[in-house]
Amino acid sequence: MTTIAPPVFSSSTTRAVTNAPVVSITSPIGGRVVEVNTGGDGNLPLATIENDRVDRSTLIGLTIELTSLQNDLALKQSIHADYLRRIADLERDLNRQQAAIIIRSDNDLRNAQAHLEIVSLSSANEKNAAERKLGLVKKGVIAGNRDELANTLRLEDTKIVAARLRVEMLSADLGNARSGIFVGGEQQSLQDLQREIRNVKADRSQISIQTATIQARIDQLKALAKAEEERIAKLVRADVAISTQAKLFKTVAQVGKQVSGGDTLAESVSCADAFVVAIFSERQAQSLSLGASVTVEADGWDSPVLGRVERLVPKTTERVDLDYAVPFPPTERRELYAFIAPDEAHSDNGVVNKFCGVGTWVTVSMPKTWVVWTRRQFDNTSSALAGYAGQLRQHLAAFTDAPVAGPSEQARITRVSPRGARLAANTTLAVAMKPDSTSIQTKAL
């Protein structure tokens, strides 16, 4: 009936099947399939591939270079530690000798200061005696040489200057010793010790620079080696899983089979893109449009599902059918395909799962437009008849003495029920057209 009956009576088709695009699940690496989960359990990987022939030459080269640099770094660090110990010993020896020189210089300084004080006192006495004797000589009291007495006074002054200069020199030597400045032939050993300390510190600085350079190279090689290890780990073993929004359709991989990267392991269907493909005749399709609402039902479903028309396609090709889980049913002349998706306003996980059950034959029903059209026409006709009956009653009342129906009664007569397609309650066309009085006045005749 749905094939040969005119579209005014047929509003559904049973030539409809649930379908979904096929998504290929491929192998990310080449290797041997060691495990296959044919049950499609989401808690387990779909397939596991292992590859024992991964090229590790790059990782081996990085490891060898890294080991060599680590050994070189350990040697440099040992030399650096030896330099530190040697510098510490030299500085300790220098500090001991410097302390001894400071003590000796301090003692010499105090001795010179005491000598300066003695010379000052002695020179003062000598100068007083010489000045007194020079005064007596000048007066002629005693005999003497004035020049000799004057030289004696200058001699005493020179002794004081010499003693004071000695104190100043020893004070400067003490300050230099405390500052680590050693001058003179007697302090040559300390000068050599300081020079050796400077040379060892310079060697230690060079070793520090070399150690920092080697450490930077080691860090770089470690990063490269880690990246290479991660790459090899991905090539050695791969677990292939299926998306949570997809459903396993067909398993291709077999345990023990050798596969290459990109080979298909299984095929899944995307439940989010599931749809129903239905075949309608061109006469039936005249009532369809993009976005039109339809009803989809199947024997195994607990309730019908609302859908909407997404596309109308006159025909497909074999190449297009390969992209979907189920081949499209063949069409006859003057027929086309309707792609129906779940109505977004009423779709949920249950509806999506129903559409995702590919290969299920369903029945797609369009809205019965002929019923709606017939009801609308009957409603319009009933309203028109009721209005005509009221007008006829008014005309008849003009020629008779019968009272004209009041507004309330007129409203009751002309009121209809559009959805029920009938006149108001307790009102018929016969009653509406029957006048209240059939007497005809003479003057009216």
C-alpha positions as a Markdown table, in Angstrom:
| # | Residue | x | y | z |
|---|---|---|---|---|
| 1 | Met | 0.0 | 0.0 | 0.0 |
| 2 | Thr | 2.8 | 2.4 | 0.8 |
| 3 | Thr | 4.3 | 1.8 | -2.7 |
| 4 | Ile | 1.2 | 1.9 | -4.9 |
| 5 | Ala | -1.3 | 4.0 | -2.9 |
| 6 | Pro | -1.5 | 7.7 | -3.7 |
| 7 | Pro | 0.3 | 10.0 | -1.2 |
| 8 | Val | -3.0 | 11.3 | 0.1 |
| 9 | Phe | -3.5 | 8.0 | 1.9 |
| 10 | Ser | 0.1 | 6.7 | 2.5 |
| 11 | Ser | 2.2 | 8.7 | 5.0 |
| 12 | Ser | 4.9 | 6.1 | 6.1 |
| 13 | Thr | 7.6 | 3.8 | 4.6 |
| 14 | Thr | 9.0 | 0.6 | 5.9 |
| 15 | Arg | 12.0 | 0.7 | 3.5 |
| 16 | Ala | 14.2 | 2.5 | 6.1 |
| 17 | Val | 17.2 | 1.3 | 8.0 |
| 18 | Thr | 19.4 | 2.8 | 10.8 |
| 19 | Asn | 22.9 | 3.7 | 9.5 |
| 20 | Ala | 26.0 | 5.5 | 10.6 |
| 21 | Pro | 29.4 | 6.5 | 9.1 |
| 22 | Val | 32.2 | 4.0 | 9.5 |
| 23 | Val | 35.4 | 5.2 | 11.2 |
| 24 | Ser | 38.5 | 3.1 | 10.6 |
| 25 | Ile | 40.7 | 2.4 | 13.6 |
| 26 | Thr | 44.3 | 2.1 | 12.3 |
| 27 | Ser | 47.5 | 0.9 | 13.8 |
| 28 | Pro | 49.9 | 3.7 | 14.9 |
| 29 | Ile | 53.0 | 1.5 | 14.5 |
| 30 | Gly | 54.2 | -1.5 | 12.6 |
| 31 | Gly | 54.5 | -4.8 | 14.4 |
| 32 | Arg | 52.8 | -7.9 | 15.5 |
| 33 | Val | 49.3 | -8.0 | 17.0 |
| 34 | Val | 49.6 | -9.7 | 20.4 |
| 35 | Glu | 46.1 | -9.1 | 21.9 |
| 36 | Val | 42.6 | -8.3 | 20.5 |
| 37 | Asn | 39.6 | -7.4 | 22.5 |
| 38 | Thr | 36.7 | -8.6 | 20.2 |
| 39 | Gly | 34.1 | -7.9 | 22.9 |
| 40 | Gly | 34.5 | -4.2 | 22.5 |
| 41 | Asp | 34.9 | -3.8 | 26.3 |
| 42 | Gly | 35.6 | -0.1 | 27.0 |
| 43 | Asn | 37.8 | -1.0 | 30.0 |
| 44 | Leu | 40.3 | -2.9 | 27.9 |
| 45 | Pro | 42.3 | -1.7 | 24.8 |
| 46 | Leu | 40.9 | -2.8 | 21.5 |
| 47 | Ala | 44.2 | -4.2 | 20.3 |
| 48 | Thr | 47.8 | -4.3 | 21.4 |
| 49 | Ile | 50.7 | -4.2 | 18.9 |
| 50 | Glu | 54.4 | -4.9 | 19.8 |
| 51 | Asn | 57.4 | -4.4 | 17.6 |
| 52 | Asp | 60.8 | -5.9 | 18.5 |
| 53 | Arg | 62.6 | -4.5 | 15.5 |
| 54 | Val | 62.8 | -0.9 | 16.5 |
| 55 | Asp | 66.1 | 0.9 | 15.5 |
| 56 | Arg | 67.9 | 1.9 | 18.7 |
| 57 | Ser | 71.1 | 3.1 | 17.2 |
| 58 | Thr | 70.4 | 6.7 | 17.9 |
| 59 | Leu | 69.7 | 6.0 | 21.6 |
| 60 | Ile | 72.8 | 3.8 | 21.8 |
| 61 | Gly | 75.0 | 6.6 | 20.4 |
| 62 | Leu | 73.5 | 9.2 | 22.8 |
| 63 | Thr | 74.1 | 6.8 | 25.7 |
| 64 | Ile | 77.7 | 6.3 | 24.8 |
| 65 | Glu | 78.4 | 10.0 | 24.4 |
| 66 | Leu | 76.5 | 10.7 | 27.6 |
| 67 | Thr | 78.6 | 8.1 | 29.5 |
| 68 | Ser | 81.9 | 9.5 | 28.1 |
| 69 | Leu | 80.9 | 13.0 | 29.2 |
| 70 | Gln | 79.9 | 11.8 | 32.6 |
| 71 | Asn | 83.3 | 10.2 | 33.1 |
| 72 | Asp | 85.0 | 13.3 | 31.9 |
| 73 | Leu | 82.9 | 15.4 | 34.3 |
| 74 | Ala | 83.8 | 13.1 | 37.2 |
| 75 | Leu | 87.5 | 13.5 | 36.4 |
| 76 | Lys | 87.2 | 17.3 | 36.2 |
| 77 | Gln | 85.3 | 17.4 | 39.5 |
| 78 | Ser | 88.0 | 15.4 | 41.1 |
| 79 | Ile | 90.7 | 17.8 | 39.8 |
| 80 | His | 88.6 | 20.7 | 41.0 |
| 81 | Ala | 88.3 | 19.2 | 44.5 |
| 82 | Asp | 92.1 | 18.6 | 44.5 |
| 83 | Tyr | 92.7 | 22.2 | 43.6 |
| 84 | Leu | 90.5 | 23.3 | 46.4 |
| 85 | Arg | 92.4 | 21.2 | 48.9 |
| 86 | Arg | 95.7 | 22.4 | 47.7 |
| 87 | Ile | 94.6 | 26.1 | 47.9 |
| 88 | Ala | 93.4 | 25.5 | 51.4 |
| 89 | Asp | 96.8 | 24.0 | 52.4 |
| 90 | Leu | 98.7 | 26.8 | 50.8 |
| 91 | Glu | 96.6 | 29.5 | 52.4 |
| 92 | Arg | 96.9 | 27.8 | 55.8 |
| 93 | Asp | 100.7 | 27.8 | 55.5 |
| 94 | Leu | 100.6 | 31.4 | 54.4 |
| 95 | Asn | 98.5 | 32.4 | 57.3 |
| 96 | Arg | 100.8 | 30.7 | 59.8 |
| 97 | Gln | 103.9 | 32.5 | 58.3 |
| 98 | Gln | 102.0 | 35.7 | 58.1 |
| 99 | Ala | 101.1 | 35.5 | 61.8 |
| 100 | Ala | 104.7 | 34.8 | 62.7 |
| 101 | Ile | 105.9 | 37.8 | 60.7 |
| 102 | Ile | 103.2 | 40.0 | 62.3 |
| 103 | Ile | 104.4 | 38.9 | 65.8 |
| 104 | Arg | 108.0 | 39.6 | 64.9 |
| 105 | Ser | 107.3 | 42.9 | 63.4 |
| 106 | Asp | 105.2 | 43.9 | 66.4 |
| 107 | Asn | 108.0 | 43.0 | 68.7 |
| 108 | Asp | 110.5 | 45.0 | 66.6 |
| 109 | Leu | 108.2 | 48.0 | 66.6 |
| 110 | Arg | 107.9 | 48.0 | 70.4 |
| 111 | Asn | 111.6 | 47.6 | 70.7 |
| 112 | Ala | 112.1 | 50.6 | 68.4 |
| 113 | Gln | 109.6 | 52.6 | 70.3 |
| 114 | Ala | 111.5 | 51.9 | 73.5 |
| 115 | His | 114.8 | 52.7 | 71.9 |
| 116 | Leu | 113.2 | 56.0 | 70.6 |
| 117 | Glu | 112.2 | 56.9 | 74.2 |
| 118 | Ile | 115.7 | 56.1 | 75.6 |
| 119 | Val | 117.4 | 58.1 | 72.8 |
| 120 | Ser | 115.0 | 61.0 | 73.5 |
| 121 | Leu | 115.8 | 61.1 | 77.2 |
| 122 | Ser | 119.5 | 60.6 | 76.7 |
| 123 | Ser | 119.7 | 63.2 | 74.0 |
| 124 | Ala | 117.8 | 65.6 | 76.2 |
| 125 | Asn | 120.3 | 65.2 | 79.0 |
| 126 | Glu | 123.3 | 65.5 | 76.6 |
| 127 | Lys | 121.8 | 68.6 | 74.9 |
| 128 | Asn | 121.2 | 70.3 | 78.3 |
| 129 | Ala | 124.8 | 69.6 | 79.4 |
| 130 | Ala | 126.2 | 70.8 | 76.0 |
| 131 | Glu | 124.1 | 73.9 | 76.0 |
| 132 | Arg | 125.1 | 74.8 | 79.6 |
| 133 | Lys | 128.8 | 74.2 | 78.8 |
| 134 | Leu | 128.5 | 76.2 | 75.6 |
| 135 | Gly | 127.1 | 79.1 | 77.6 |
| 136 | Leu | 130.0 | 78.9 | 80.1 |
| 137 | Val | 132.5 | 78.8 | 77.2 |
| 138 | Lys | 130.9 | 81.9 | 75.6 |
| 139 | Lys | 131.2 | 83.8 | 79.0 |
| 140 | Gly | 134.8 | 82.7 | 79.3 |
| 141 | Val | 134.3 | 80.9 | 82.5 |
| 142 | Ile | 135.7 | 77.6 | 81.2 |
| 143 | Ala | 137.8 | 76.8 | 78.1 |
| 144 | Gly | 136.2 | 74.8 | 75.3 |
| 145 | Asn | 135.5 | 74.5 | 71.6 |
| 146 | Arg | 132.2 | 76.1 | 70.6 |
| 147 | Asp | 132.0 | 74.1 | 67.3 |
| 148 | Glu | 132.4 | 70.8 | 69.1 |
| 149 | Leu | 129.6 | 71.7 | 71.5 |
| 150 | Ala | 127.3 | 72.7 | 68.6 |
| 151 | Asn | 128.0 | 69.5 | 66.8 |
| 152 | Thr | 127.1 | 67.6 | 69.9 |
| 153 | Leu | 123.7 | 69.3 | 70.0 |
| 154 | Arg | 123.1 | 68.4 | 66.3 |
| 155 | Leu | 124.2 | 64.8 | 66.9 |
| 156 | Glu | 121.7 | 64.4 | 69.7 |
| 157 | Asp | 118.9 | 65.7 | 67.4 |
| 158 | Thr | 119.9 | 63.3 | 64.7 |
| 159 | Lys | 119.8 | 60.3 | 67.0 |
| 160 | Ile | 116.2 | 61.2 | 67.9 |
| 161 | Val | 115.3 | 61.5 | 64.2 |
| 162 | Ala | 116.9 | 58.2 | 63.4 |
| 163 | Ala | 115.1 | 56.4 | 66.2 |
| 164 | Arg | 111.8 | 57.9 | 65.2 |
| 165 | Leu | 112.4 | 56.9 | 61.6 |
| 166 | Arg | 113.1 | 53.3 | 62.8 |
| 167 | Val | 109.8 | 53.3 | 64.6 |
| 168 | Glu | 107.9 | 54.5 | 61.5 |
| 169 | Met | 109.5 | 51.8 | 59.2 |
| 170 | Leu | 108.7 | 49.0 | 61.6 |
| 171 | Ser | 105.1 | 50.3 | 62.0 |
| 172 | Ala | 104.7 | 50.3 | 58.1 |
| 173 | Asp | 106.2 | 46.7 | 58.0 |
| 174 | Leu | 103.6 | 45.6 | 60.6 |
| 175 | Gly | 100.8 | 47.1 | 58.6 |
| 176 | Asn | 102.0 | 45.4 | 55.4 |
| 177 | Ala | 102.3 | 42.1 | 57.1 |
| 178 | Arg | 98.8 | 42.3 | 58.4 |
| 179 | Ser | 97.5 | 43.3 | 54.9 |
| 180 | Gly | 99.4 | 40.3 | 53.3 |
| 181 | Ile | 102.0 | 42.5 | 51.5 |
| 182 | Phe | 105.4 | 41.1 | 51.8 |
| 183 | Val | 108.4 | 43.2 | 50.6 |
| 184 | Gly | 112.0 | 42.4 | 50.9 |
| 185 | Gly | 114.4 | 39.6 | 50.2 |
| 186 | Glu | 113.8 | 38.0 | 53.6 |
| 187 | Gln | 110.1 | 37.6 | 52.7 |
| 188 | Gln | 110.7 | 36.0 | 49.3 |
| 189 | Ser | 109.3 | 32.6 | 50.4 |
| 190 | Leu | 106.0 | 34.2 | 51.3 |
| 191 | Gln | 105.9 | 36.0 | 47.9 |
| 192 | Asp | 106.5 | 32.6 | 46.2 |
| 193 | Leu | 103.7 | 31.1 | 48.3 |
| 194 | Gln | 101.3 | 33.8 | 47.3 |
| 195 | Arg | 102.2 | 33.4 | 43.6 |
| 196 | Glu | 101.5 | 29.6 | 43.8 |
| 197 | Ile | 98.2 | 30.2 | 45.4 |
| 198 | Arg | 97.2 | 32.6 | 42.5 |
| 199 | Asn | 98.3 | 30.0 | 39.9 |
| 200 | Val | 96.3 | 27.2 | 41.5 |
| 201 | Lys | 93.2 | 29.5 | 41.7 |
| 202 | Ala | 93.5 | 30.3 | 38.0 |
| 203 | Asp | 93.7 | 26.5 | 37.2 |
| 204 | Arg | 90.7 | 26.0 | 39.4 |
| 205 | Ser | 88.7 | 28.7 | 37.5 |
| 206 | Gln | 89.5 | 27.0 | 34.2 |
| 207 | Ile | 88.4 | 23.6 | 35.6 |
| 208 | Ser | 85.2 | 25.2 | 36.8 |
| 209 | Ile | 84.4 | 26.6 | 33.3 |
| 210 | Gln | 85.1 | 23.2 | 31.7 |
| 211 | Thr | 82.9 | 21.5 | 34.3 |
| 212 | Ala | 80.0 | 23.8 | 33.6 |
| 213 | Thr | 80.4 | 23.3 | 29.9 |
| 214 | Ile | 80.4 | 19.5 | 30.3 |
| 215 | Gln | 77.4 | 19.7 | 32.6 |
| 216 | Ala | 75.4 | 21.7 | 30.1 |
| 217 | Arg | 76.2 | 19.2 | 27.4 |
| 218 | Ile | 75.2 | 16.3 | 29.7 |
| 219 | Asp | 71.8 | 18.0 | 30.4 |
| 220 | Gln | 71.2 | 18.4 | 26.7 |
| 221 | Leu | 72.1 | 14.8 | 26.0 |
| 222 | Lys | 69.8 | 13.6 | 28.8 |
| 223 | Ala | 66.9 | 15.5 | 27.3 |
| 224 | Leu | 67.6 | 14.0 | 23.9 |
| 225 | Ala | 68.0 | 10.5 | 25.3 |
| 226 | Lys | 64.7 | 10.8 | 27.2 |
| 227 | Ala | 62.9 | 12.0 | 24.1 |
| 228 | Glu | 64.4 | 9.1 | 22.2 |
| 229 | Glu | 63.4 | 6.6 | 24.9 |
| 230 | Glu | 59.8 | 7.9 | 24.8 |
| 231 | Arg | 59.8 | 7.6 | 21.0 |
| 232 | Ile | 61.1 | 4.0 | 21.1 |
| 233 | Ala | 58.5 | 3.2 | 23.8 |
| 234 | Lys | 55.8 | 4.3 | 21.5 |
| 235 | Leu | 57.2 | 2.2 | 18.6 |
| 236 | Val | 57.8 | -0.9 | 20.8 |
| 237 | Arg | 54.2 | -1.2 | 22.1 |
| 238 | Ala | 51.0 | 0.5 | 21.3 |
| 239 | Asp | 47.5 | 0.1 | 22.9 |
| 240 | Val | 44.7 | 1.0 | 20.5 |
| 241 | Ala | 41.4 | 2.1 | 22.2 |
| 242 | Ile | 38.0 | 3.0 | 20.8 |
| 243 | Ser | 36.3 | 6.4 | 21.5 |
| 244 | Thr | 33.6 | 6.5 | 24.2 |
| 245 | Gln | 31.3 | 8.1 | 21.6 |
| 246 | Ala | 31.8 | 5.3 | 19.1 |
| 247 | Lys | 30.6 | 1.7 | 19.0 |
| 248 | Leu | 32.7 | -1.2 | 17.7 |
| 249 | Phe | 31.3 | -2.4 | 14.3 |
| 250 | Lys | 33.8 | -4.9 | 13.0 |
| 251 | Thr | 37.2 | -6.3 | 14.1 |
| 252 | Val | 39.8 | -6.8 | 11.4 |
| 253 | Ala | 43.0 | -7.5 | 13.4 |
| 254 | Gln | 44.0 | -11.0 | 14.3 |
| 255 | Val | 46.4 | -12.2 | 17.0 |
| 256 | Gly | 49.8 | -12.9 | 15.6 |
| 257 | Lys | 49.2 | -11.0 | 12.4 |
| 258 | Gln | 52.0 | -8.6 | 11.2 |
| 259 | Val | 50.7 | -5.1 | 10.5 |
| 260 | Ser | 52.2 | -1.9 | 9.3 |
| 261 | Gly | 51.5 | 1.7 | 10.4 |
| 262 | Gly | 48.2 | 2.8 | 9.1 |
| 263 | Asp | 46.7 | -0.7 | 8.6 |
| 264 | Thr | 43.1 | -1.0 | 9.7 |
| 265 | Leu | 42.6 | -2.9 | 12.9 |
| 266 | Ala | 38.8 | -2.4 | 13.4 |
| 267 | Glu | 35.9 | -0.3 | 12.2 |
| 268 | Ser | 33.6 | 1.6 | 14.5 |
| 269 | Val | 30.5 | 3.7 | 14.0 |
| 270 | Ser | 30.1 | 7.2 | 15.4 |
| 271 | Cys | 26.9 | 7.2 | 17.4 |
| 272 | Ala | 26.8 | 11.0 | 17.4 |
| 273 | Asp | 26.4 | 10.9 | 13.6 |
| 274 | Ala | 24.0 | 8.0 | 13.4 |
| 275 | Phe | 20.9 | 8.5 | 11.2 |
| 276 | Val | 18.1 | 6.7 | 9.4 |
| 277 | Val | 18.0 | 6.4 | 5.7 |
| 278 | Ala | 14.4 | 6.0 | 4.3 |
| 279 | Ile | 13.1 | 5.6 | 0.8 |
| 280 | Phe | 10.1 | 7.8 | -0.2 |
| 281 | Ser | 8.5 | 8.2 | -3.6 |
| 282 | Glu | 8.6 | 11.6 | -5.2 |
| 283 | Arg | 4.9 | 12.1 | -4.5 |
| 284 | Gln | 5.5 | 11.3 | -0.8 |
| 285 | Ala | 8.5 | 13.5 | -0.7 |
| 286 | Gln | 6.4 | 16.5 | -1.8 |
| 287 | Ser | 5.2 | 16.6 | 1.8 |
| 288 | Leu | 8.8 | 16.6 | 3.2 |
| 289 | Ser | 11.2 | 19.4 | 3.6 |
| 290 | Leu | 14.5 | 20.0 | 5.3 |
| 291 | Gly | 13.9 | 20.1 | 9.0 |
| 292 | Ala | 10.5 | 18.4 | 8.7 |
| 293 | Ser | 9.5 | 16.3 | 11.7 |
| 294 | Val | 8.9 | 12.5 | 11.3 |
| 295 | Thr | 8.3 | 9.5 | 13.6 |
| 296 | Val | 10.6 | 6.5 | 13.6 |
| 297 | Glu | 9.6 | 3.2 | 15.2 |
| 298 | Ala | 10.8 | -0.4 | 15.2 |
| 299 | Asp | 9.7 | -3.7 | 16.6 |
| 300 | Gly | 12.4 | -3.9 | 19.3 |
| 301 | Trp | 11.9 | -0.3 | 20.5 |
| 302 | Asp | 9.9 | 0.5 | 23.5 |
| 303 | Ser | 8.5 | 3.7 | 22.0 |
| 304 | Pro | 8.7 | 5.7 | 18.8 |
| 305 | Val | 11.4 | 8.3 | 18.3 |
| 306 | Leu | 11.0 | 11.7 | 16.8 |
| 307 | Gly | 13.4 | 12.7 | 14.0 |
| 308 | Arg | 14.0 | 15.4 | 11.5 |
| 309 | Val | 14.8 | 15.4 | 7.9 |
| 310 | Glu | 18.4 | 16.5 | 7.2 |
| 311 | Arg | 18.9 | 15.7 | 3.5 |
| 312 | Leu | 17.0 | 14.5 | 0.5 |
| 313 | Val | 19.2 | 12.7 | -2.0 |
| 314 | Pro | 18.0 | 11.3 | -5.3 |
| 315 | Lys | 20.6 | 8.5 | -5.5 |
| 316 | Thr | 24.0 | 7.4 | -4.2 |
| 317 | Thr | 27.0 | 5.6 | -5.5 |
| 318 | Glu | 28.9 | 2.5 | -4.4 |
| 319 | Arg | 31.7 | 4.7 | -3.3 |
| 320 | Val | 29.4 | 6.6 | -0.9 |
| 321 | Asp | 28.0 | 3.3 | 0.5 |
| 322 | Leu | 31.5 | 2.2 | 1.5 |
| 323 | Asp | 31.6 | 5.1 | 4.0 |
| 324 | Tyr | 28.7 | 3.8 | 5.9 |
| 325 | Ala | 28.1 | 0.7 | 8.0 |
| 326 | Val | 25.1 | -0.6 | 6.1 |
| 327 | Pro | 24.7 | -0.2 | 2.3 |
| 328 | Phe | 21.7 | 1.9 | 1.3 |
| 329 | Pro | 18.6 | 0.0 | 0.2 |
| 330 | Pro | 18.1 | 0.1 | -3.6 |
| 331 | Thr | 15.6 | 2.5 | -5.0 |
| 332 | Glu | 13.2 | 2.2 | -7.9 |
| 333 | Arg | 12.2 | 4.9 | -10.4 |
| 334 | Arg | 10.9 | 8.1 | -9.0 |
| 335 | Glu | 12.2 | 7.4 | -5.5 |
| 336 | Leu | 14.7 | 9.2 | -3.3 |
| 337 | Tyr | 16.6 | 8.9 | 0.0 |
| 338 | Ala | 15.7 | 10.8 | 3.1 |
| 339 | Phe | 18.4 | 11.2 | 5.8 |
| 340 | Ile | 16.7 | 11.4 | 9.2 |
| 341 | Ala | 18.6 | 12.4 | 12.4 |
| 342 | Pro | 17.2 | 12.3 | 16.0 |
| 343 | Asp | 15.4 | 15.5 | 16.9 |
| 344 | Glu | 17.8 | 17.5 | 19.1 |
| 345 | Ala | 15.0 | 18.8 | 21.3 |
| 346 | His | 13.9 | 15.3 | 22.2 |
| 347 | Ser | 17.1 | 13.3 | 21.8 |
| 348 | Asp | 19.0 | 11.6 | 24.7 |
| 349 | Asn | 21.4 | 8.7 | 25.2 |
| 350 | Gly | 18.6 | 6.2 | 24.7 |
| 351 | Val | 17.5 | 7.7 | 21.4 |
| 352 | Val | 21.2 | 7.9 | 20.2 |
| 353 | Asn | 21.7 | 4.3 | 21.1 |
| 354 | Lys | 18.6 | 3.3 | 19.1 |
| 355 | Phe | 19.9 | 5.1 | 16.0 |
| 356 | Cys | 23.4 | 3.7 | 16.6 |
| 357 | Gly | 22.0 | 0.1 | 16.3 |
| 358 | Val | 22.9 | 0.0 | 12.6 |
| 359 | Gly | 21.1 | -2.4 | 10.3 |
| 360 | Thr | 17.8 | -2.2 | 12.2 |
| 361 | Trp | 14.8 | -1.9 | 9.8 |
| 362 | Val | 12.4 | 0.8 | 11.0 |
| 363 | Thr | 9.2 | 2.5 | 9.9 |
| 364 | Val | 9.3 | 6.2 | 9.2 |
| 365 | Ser | 5.9 | 8.0 | 9.4 |
| 366 | Met | 5.3 | 11.5 | 8.0 |
| 367 | Pro | 2.6 | 13.8 | 9.4 |
| 368 | Lys | -0.8 | 12.9 | 7.9 |
| 369 | Thr | -1.2 | 16.1 | 6.0 |
| 370 | Trp | -4.4 | 14.9 | 4.2 |
| 371 | Val | -6.1 | 14.5 | 7.6 |
| 372 | Val | -5.1 | 18.0 | 8.7 |
| 373 | Trp | -6.2 | 19.4 | 5.4 |
| 374 | Thr | -9.6 | 17.6 | 5.5 |
| 375 | Arg | -10.2 | 18.7 | 9.0 |
| 376 | Arg | -9.4 | 22.4 | 8.2 |
| 377 | Gln | -11.7 | 22.3 | 5.1 |
| 378 | Phe | -14.5 | 20.8 | 7.1 |
| 379 | Asp | -14.1 | 23.4 | 9.9 |
| 380 | Asn | -14.2 | 26.2 | 7.3 |
| 381 | Thr | -17.3 | 24.7 | 5.6 |
| 382 | Ser | -19.2 | 24.3 | 8.8 |
| 383 | Ser | -18.5 | 27.9 | 9.8 |
| 384 | Ala | -19.7 | 29.1 | 6.5 |
| 385 | Leu | -22.9 | 27.1 | 6.6 |
| 386 | Ala | -23.7 | 28.3 | 10.1 |
| 387 | Gly | -23.2 | 31.9 | 9.1 |
| 388 | Tyr | -25.4 | 31.4 | 6.0 |
| 389 | Ala | -28.1 | 29.9 | 8.2 |
| 390 | Gly | -28.1 | 33.0 | 10.5 |
| 391 | Gln | -28.3 | 35.4 | 7.5 |
| 392 | Leu | -31.3 | 33.4 | 6.1 |
| 393 | Arg | -33.1 | 33.5 | 9.4 |
| 394 | Gln | -32.8 | 37.3 | 9.5 |
| 395 | His | -34.2 | 37.7 | 6.0 |
| 396 | Leu | -37.2 | 35.4 | 6.8 |
| 397 | Ala | -37.8 | 37.4 | 10.0 |
| 398 | Ala | -38.2 | 40.6 | 7.9 |
| 399 | Phe | -41.2 | 39.2 | 6.1 |
| 400 | Thr | -42.9 | 37.7 | 9.2 |
| 401 | Asp | -44.0 | 38.9 | 12.6 |
| 402 | Ala | -41.6 | 36.4 | 14.2 |
| 403 | Pro | -39.2 | 38.2 | 16.5 |
| 404 | Val | -35.7 | 38.4 | 15.4 |
| 405 | Ala | -33.3 | 36.2 | 17.4 |
| 406 | Gly | -31.4 | 38.2 | 20.0 |
| 407 | Pro | -27.7 | 38.6 | 20.0 |
| 408 | Ser | -27.1 | 35.8 | 22.5 |
| 409 | Glu | -29.2 | 33.3 | 20.4 |
| 410 | Gln | -27.6 | 34.5 | 17.2 |
| 411 | Ala | -24.1 | 33.9 | 18.7 |
| 412 | Arg | -25.2 | 30.5 | 19.8 |
| 413 | Ile | -26.4 | 29.6 | 16.3 |
| 414 | Thr | -23.3 | 30.9 | 14.5 |
| 415 | Arg | -20.8 | 29.5 | 16.9 |
| 416 | Val | -19.0 | 26.4 | 15.7 |
| 417 | Ser | -16.2 | 24.1 | 17.0 |
| 418 | Pro | -13.3 | 24.3 | 14.5 |
| 419 | Arg | -11.5 | 21.2 | 15.9 |
| 420 | Gly | -14.7 | 19.2 | 16.2 |
| 421 | Ala | -16.0 | 20.2 | 12.8 |
| 422 | Arg | -19.6 | 20.6 | 14.0 |
| 423 | Leu | -22.1 | 23.3 | 15.0 |
| 424 | Ala | -22.5 | 24.4 | 18.6 |
| 425 | Ala | -24.2 | 22.1 | 21.0 |
| 426 | Asn | -27.9 | 21.5 | 20.6 |
| 427 | Thr | -27.9 | 23.4 | 17.2 |
| 428 | Thr | -28.7 | 21.9 | 13.8 |
| 429 | Leu | -29.2 | 23.4 | 10.4 |
| 430 | Ala | -32.9 | 22.6 | 10.5 |
| 431 | Val | -33.4 | 24.4 | 13.8 |
| 432 | Ala | -31.3 | 27.3 | 12.5 |
| 433 | Met | -33.4 | 27.7 | 9.4 |
| 434 | Lys | -36.9 | 27.2 | 11.1 |
| 435 | Pro | -38.6 | 30.5 | 11.8 |
| 436 | Asp | -40.4 | 31.0 | 15.1 |
| 437 | Ser | -43.7 | 32.0 | 13.4 |
| 438 | Thr | -44.9 | 31.2 | 9.9 |
| 439 | Ser | -47.8 | 33.7 | 9.8 |
| 440 | Ile | -47.7 | 36.0 | 6.9 |
| 441 | Gln | -49.2 | 39.4 | 7.2 |
| 442 | Thr | -51.6 | 40.6 | 4.6 |
| 443 | Lys | -49.8 | 43.7 | 3.8 |
| 444 | Ala | -46.7 | 41.7 | 3.4 |
| 445 | Leu | -48.4 | 39.6 | 0.8 |
